[in-house]
Amino acid sequence: MTTVTPDTSVEDAAQLMLDRGIGSVVVVDENGQLAGILTTTDFVHIVAERQPKDESTVADFMTTAVETAGAQDVVTDVAKRLLEHEIHHIPVVDDDDHVIGMVTTTDLTSYVTTLEDHD
């Protein structure tokens, strides 16, 4: 899981996502608590709305009403929430809303293939 802060530039966030081959970054505040999420889908809006090199930050485009999961949540329940909300990434948080991980649709696909290998 890769994190950025709300004041990270969108260029830096984009480069980080490209360098790591990931589809999202979790946005955390100075205490490490979840502040939002920025995904490749958000970059469609960024490209459409901003002028090149206009000093936009992650805070300008991140989603703040973030669907989250807990470490003890049942995998099938998390999968249902991804489908219901039509999202591809769900941060995993602890009881204090600190981000401790990320579950993606790719992770769930990998999980399902391991189940099939054991049948």
PAKE-311516 format. One record per residue: residue in three letters; chain; x, y, z of N, C-alpha, C in turn. Coordinates in steps of 0.02 Angstrom, whole numbers. Each point is the difference from the previous one (the first is absolute). Layout:
+-----+---+--------+--------+--------+--------+---------+--------+--------+--------+--------+
|   r | c |  neast | nnorth |    nup | caeast | canorth |   caup |  ceast | cnorth |    cup |
+-----+---+--------+--------+--------+--------+---------+--------+--------+--------+--------+
| ALA | A |      X |      Y |      Z |      X |       Y |      Z |      X |      Y |      Z |
...
+-----+---+--------+--------+--------+--------+---------+--------+--------+--------+--------+
! end
This chain:
+-----+---+--------+--------+--------+--------+---------+--------+--------+--------+--------+
|   r | c |  neast | nnorth |    nup | caeast | canorth |   caup |  ceast | cnorth |    cup |
+-----+---+--------+--------+--------+--------+---------+--------+--------+--------+--------+
| MET | A |     42 |    -58 |      0 |    -42 |      58 |      0 |     45 |     62 |      0 |
| THR | A |    -18 |     48 |    -41 |     38 |      61 |     -7 |    -42 |     58 |     25 |
| THR | A |     31 |     44 |     40 |    -37 |      56 |     27 |     32 |     66 |    -22 |
| VAL | A |    -42 |     52 |     -2 |     21 |      68 |    -13 |    -37 |     45 |     50 |
| THR | A |     18 |     63 |      1 |    -35 |      48 |     42 |    -45 |     44 |    -44 |
| PRO | A |    -48 |     34 |     30 |    -44 |      43 |    -40 |     37 |     54 |    -39 |
| ASP | A |     58 |     22 |     23 |     36 |      53 |    -35 |     50 |    -26 |    -52 |
| THR | A |      1 |    -65 |    -11 |     41 |     -29 |    -54 |    -25 |     25 |    -67 |
| SER | A |     44 |     19 |    -45 |    -22 |      23 |    -66 |    -29 |    -59 |    -39 |
| VAL | A |    -47 |     14 |    -44 |    -29 |     -53 |    -40 |     53 |    -31 |    -46 |
| GLU | A |     48 |     41 |    -22 |     55 |     -27 |    -41 |     40 |    -51 |     39 |
| ASP | A |     17 |     15 |     62 |     38 |     -47 |     41 |    -40 |    -63 |     14 |
| ALA | A |    -65 |      8 |     14 |    -43 |     -59 |     12 |     -4 |    -43 |    -63 |
| ALA | A |     -8 |     31 |    -57 |     -4 |     -37 |    -63 |     65 |    -37 |    -14 |
| GLN | A |     56 |     33 |     11 |     64 |     -31 |    -12 |     11 |    -59 |     47 |
| LEU | A |    -20 |      7 |     61 |      5 |     -54 |     50 |    -41 |    -60 |    -22 |
| MET | A |    -61 |     13 |    -23 |    -44 |     -54 |    -23 |     30 |    -35 |    -61 |
| LEU | A |     27 |     39 |    -47 |     32 |     -29 |    -59 |     61 |    -41 |     18 |
| ASP | A |     43 |     28 |     43 |     61 |     -34 |     19 |    -13 |    -66 |     35 |
| ARG | A |    -54 |     -2 |     40 |    -15 |     -60 |     38 |    -50 |    -46 |    -34 |
| GLY | A |    -28 |     23 |    -57 |    -48 |     -40 |    -37 |    -63 |    -13 |     40 |
| ILE | A |    -25 |     52 |     34 |    -59 |      -7 |     43 |    -56 |     45 |    -25 |
| GLY | A |    -61 |    -16 |     21 |    -58 |      37 |    -24 |    -28 |     50 |     50 |
| SER | A |     32 |      6 |     58 |    -25 |      48 |     49 |     54 |     15 |     52 |
| VAL | A |     -9 |     57 |     33 |     39 |      17 |     59 |    -49 |     20 |     54 |
| VAL | A |     17 |    -19 |     61 |    -40 |      18 |     58 |     27 |     67 |     26 |
| VAL | A |    -46 |     45 |     15 |     19 |      66 |     25 |     -8 |      0 |     76 |
| VAL | A |     54 |     14 |     36 |     -1 |       1 |     73 |     20 |     68 |     26 |
| ASP | A |    -27 |     17 |     59 |     19 |      64 |     31 |     65 |     -8 |     38 |
| GLU | A |     20 |     53 |     35 |     64 |      -1 |     36 |      3 |    -51 |     56 |
| ASN | A |    -59 |    -26 |     21 |     -3 |     -52 |     52 |     -5 |    -70 |    -29 |
| GLY | A |      2 |     -4 |    -67 |     -6 |     -65 |    -33 |    -71 |    -25 |     -7 |
| GLN | A |    -48 |     44 |     14 |    -70 |     -19 |     -5 |    -26 |     12 |    -71 |
| LEU | A |    -46 |    -41 |    -20 |    -28 |       3 |    -67 |    -32 |     68 |    -13 |
| ALA | A |     20 |     32 |    -55 |    -29 |      63 |    -20 |    -37 |     -6 |    -66 |
| GLY | A |     19 |    -49 |    -41 |    -31 |      -9 |    -65 |     36 |    -52 |    -41 |
| ILE | A |    -19 |     -5 |    -63 |     31 |     -46 |    -47 |      2 |     33 |    -68 |
| LEU | A |     52 |    -12 |    -37 |      6 |      27 |    -68 |     13 |    -60 |    -45 |
| THR | A |    -42 |     -9 |    -51 |      5 |     -57 |    -44 |     13 |     22 |    -72 |
| THR | A |     14 |    -49 |    -42 |     10 |      15 |    -71 |    -62 |     32 |    -30 |
| THR | A |    -58 |    -18 |     25 |    -62 |      30 |    -24 |     -1 |     75 |     14 |
| ASP | A |     27 |     20 |     57 |      2 |      72 |     17 |     43 |     38 |    -50 |
| PHE | A |     49 |    -33 |    -30 |     43 |      35 |    -48 |    -37 |     19 |    -64 |
| VAL | A |    -55 |    -33 |    -15 |    -41 |      21 |    -57 |    -26 |     70 |     14 |
| HIS | A |    -23 |     12 |     61 |    -25 |      67 |     19 |     58 |     50 |      2 |
| ILE | A |     57 |    -22 |     25 |     57 |      45 |      4 |     20 |     25 |    -70 |
| VAL | A |      5 |    -46 |    -46 |     19 |      18 |    -68 |    -52 |     46 |    -32 |
| ALA | A |    -64 |    -16 |     11 |    -53 |      39 |    -30 |     -7 |     70 |     30 |
| GLU | A |     15 |      8 |     64 |    -16 |      62 |     35 |     58 |     48 |     10 |
| ARG | A |     61 |    -22 |     -3 |     55 |      44 |     20 |     43 |     22 |    -59 |
| GLN | A |     33 |     54 |     11 |     49 |      24 |    -48 |     66 |    -33 |     17 |
| PRO | A |     40 |    -16 |    -50 |     64 |     -32 |     14 |     42 |     41 |     50 |
| LYS | A |     29 |    -36 |     46 |     46 |      29 |     50 |    -33 |     57 |     40 |
| ASP | A |    -62 |    -10 |     20 |    -34 |      54 |     38 |      7 |     -8 |     75 |
| GLU | A |     46 |    -42 |     23 |     14 |      -9 |     71 |    -57 |    -31 |     38 |
| SER | A |    -42 |    -40 |    -33 |    -54 |     -35 |     35 |     30 |    -50 |     49 |
| THR | A |    -36 |    -11 |     55 |     21 |     -49 |     50 |    -49 |    -58 |      2 |
| VAL | A |     20 |    -52 |     33 |    -43 |     -59 |      9 |    -66 |     21 |     32 |
| ALA | A |      3 |     45 |     49 |    -60 |      22 |     35 |    -53 |     28 |    -47 |
| ASP | A |     21 |     27 |    -57 |    -47 |      29 |    -48 |    -43 |    -52 |    -35 |
| PHE | A |     23 |    -63 |     -2 |    -34 |     -51 |    -39 |    -16 |    -64 |     36 |
| MET | A |     26 |    -10 |     60 |     -9 |     -64 |     35 |    -73 |     -9 |     20 |
| THR | A |    -19 |    -63 |      7 |    -66 |     -17 |     27 |      7 |     -1 |     76 |
| THR | A |    -44 |     35 |     34 |      5 |       3 |     73 |    -50 |    -46 |     35 |
| ALA | A |    -55 |    -15 |    -32 |    -48 |     -47 |     28 |     21 |    -70 |    -21 |
| VAL | A |     51 |    -26 |     35 |     32 |     -62 |    -20 |    -33 |    -59 |     34 |
| GLU | A |    -18 |    -49 |    -39 |    -24 |     -64 |     25 |     61 |    -37 |     28 |
| THR | A |     -5 |    -25 |     62 |     57 |     -34 |     30 |    -21 |    -69 |     25 |
| ALA | A |     51 |    -40 |     16 |    -11 |     -66 |     29 |     43 |     -5 |     63 |
| GLY | A |    -18 |    -46 |     44 |     41 |     -15 |     58 |     39 |    -64 |    -12 |
| ALA | A |     53 |     -9 |     38 |     44 |     -58 |     -9 |    -37 |    -66 |     12 |
| GLN | A |    -52 |      1 |     39 |    -36 |     -62 |     16 |    -63 |    -10 |    -44 |
| ASP | A |    -11 |     45 |    -48 |    -59 |      -7 |    -43 |      6 |    -63 |    -42 |
| VAL | A |    -56 |    -31 |    -13 |     -3 |     -60 |    -41 |     12 |     20 |    -73 |
| VAL | A |     42 |    -38 |    -34 |     20 |      15 |    -69 |    -61 |      7 |    -46 |
| THR | A |    -49 |    -43 |      7 |    -59 |       4 |    -44 |    -39 |     64 |     12 |
| ASP | A |     -2 |     23 |     63 |    -34 |      63 |     14 |     36 |     59 |    -32 |
| VAL | A |     66 |     -1 |      2 |     39 |      53 |    -33 |    -12 |     -1 |    -75 |
| ALA | A |     -1 |    -60 |    -29 |    -12 |      -7 |    -72 |    -69 |     28 |    -19 |
| LYS | A |    -50 |    -15 |     41 |    -68 |      26 |    -13 |     -1 |     76 |      2 |
| ARG | A |     37 |     30 |     47 |      1 |      73 |      5 |     35 |     31 |    -60 |
| LEU | A |     53 |    -32 |    -24 |     33 |      26 |    -61 |    -49 |      0 |    -58 |
| LEU | A |    -39 |    -53 |     -6 |    -49 |      -4 |    -55 |    -56 |     51 |     10 |
| GLU | A |    -27 |      3 |     60 |    -56 |      46 |     14 |     18 |     73 |    -13 |
| HIS | A |     61 |     19 |     17 |     21 |      70 |     -7 |     37 |     12 |    -66 |
| GLU | A |      7 |    -53 |    -40 |     34 |       5 |    -65 |     69 |     31 |      7 |
| ILE | A |     39 |    -26 |     48 |     68 |      24 |     12 |     49 |    -58 |     -9 |
| HIS | A |     64 |     16 |     -7 |     51 |     -52 |    -11 |     51 |     -3 |     56 |
| HIS | A |     -3 |     46 |     47 |     48 |       4 |     55 |    -37 |     14 |     65 |
| ILE | A |     19 |    -34 |     54 |    -29 |      15 |     65 |     54 |     -2 |     53 |
| PRO | A |     15 |     58 |     30 |     51 |       0 |     52 |    -23 |    -39 |     62 |
| VAL | A |     47 |    -33 |     32 |    -13 |     -36 |     62 |     26 |     44 |     57 |
| VAL | A |    -43 |     14 |     49 |     19 |      44 |     55 |     -7 |    -36 |     67 |
| ASP | A |     38 |     25 |     50 |     -7 |     -27 |     67 |    -53 |     39 |     37 |
| ASP | A |     -8 |    -14 |     65 |    -53 |      33 |     40 |      9 |     75 |      5 |
| ASP | A |     61 |     25 |    -10 |     13 |      72 |      3 |      1 |     33 |    -68 |
| ASP | A |    -24 |    -36 |    -51 |     -4 |      25 |    -69 |     69 |     10 |    -32 |
| HIS | A |     51 |    -34 |     27 |     65 |      -1 |    -33 |     -1 |    -52 |    -55 |
| VAL | A |     27 |     17 |    -56 |      1 |     -46 |    -57 |     53 |    -53 |     12 |
| ILE | A |    -21 |    -64 |     -4 |     46 |     -56 |     11 |      7 |    -44 |    -61 |
| GLY | A |    -38 |     14 |    -53 |      5 |     -40 |    -60 |    -49 |     22 |    -53 |
| MET | A |     -3 |    -40 |    -53 |    -45 |      15 |    -56 |    -22 |    -66 |    -31 |
| VAL | A |    -64 |     -4 |    -17 |    -26 |     -57 |    -38 |    -24 |     27 |    -66 |
| THR | A |     20 |    -34 |    -54 |    -21 |      21 |    -67 |    -37 |    -57 |    -34 |
| THR | A |    -32 |     16 |    -55 |    -33 |     -53 |    -38 |     50 |    -50 |    -26 |
| THR | A |     61 |     22 |    -14 |     53 |     -46 |    -22 |     17 |    -48 |     57 |
| ASP | A |      3 |     24 |     62 |     13 |     -43 |     57 |    -54 |    -54 |      6 |
| LEU | A |    -63 |     21 |    -10 |    -55 |     -48 |      7 |      2 |    -52 |    -56 |
| THR | A |     19 |     21 |    -60 |      8 |     -47 |    -55 |     54 |    -52 |     17 |
| SER | A |     55 |     23 |     26 |     54 |     -46 |     21 |    -24 |    -48 |     54 |
| TYR | A |    -38 |     26 |     47 |    -27 |     -41 |     55 |    -45 |    -55 |    -28 |
| VAL | A |    -43 |     17 |    -46 |    -46 |     -50 |    -29 |     39 |    -54 |    -36 |
| THR | A |     53 |     18 |    -35 |     39 |     -51 |    -36 |     34 |    -48 |     49 |
| THR | A |     19 |     23 |     59 |     29 |     -46 |     49 |    -52 |    -47 |     27 |
| LEU | A |    -61 |     22 |      5 |    -55 |     -44 |     23 |    -11 |    -55 |    -51 |
| GLU | A |      1 |     18 |    -64 |    -11 |     -49 |    -53 |     57 |    -51 |     -2 |
| ASP | A |     61 |     20 |     17 |     56 |     -47 |      0 |     -6 |    -52 |     55 |
| HIS | A |    -38 |     15 |     53 |     -7 |     -46 |     56 |    -60 |    -45 |     -7 |
| ASP | A |    -42 |     10 |    -49 |    -60 |     -42 |     -9 |     18 |    -66 |    -32 |
+-----+---+--------+--------+--------+--------+---------+--------+--------+--------+--------+
! end
